[in-house]
Amino acid sequence: MEREWLFLLIPMVIGVSFLGVGVYGLRRAGALRRNGITAVGRVVRLDTRRDDDGAKYHHPVVAWTTRDGRACTYPSAFGRGTVLPGFGTGSSVTVLYDPDNPRRFEIRGWDSKPFHLLFAGVGTALTAGTLLVLLVLA
């Protein structure tokens, strides 16, 4: 095994990165589900952003009031290519927010746990596969 391990760094770095993003997202979502407070919010508008390839992503901007009376209006960090039924402007949605930092919130039914599971799964597969190849070559 002379230079083969150098080529294995590419899938290893990608795998560890994907795994890190997936685990971080799952842990953050889990903490929010354990400690978060639900509120009824209203979608006030949709922020539409384009990526470098020109694809459109819609991020609902939701307004709600916290238990202590603070008015909050924040866009979802999770964008989708299409607006799902029930998430258009004026729709009533359920929000789960962190009472210490309401900017940390999720919109029930919009923010997606499978997204984080996919990242964690792909990262695990790439990392484990690369480690297996390294063990076989050693």
Disulfide bonds with the S-S distance in Angstrom:
none
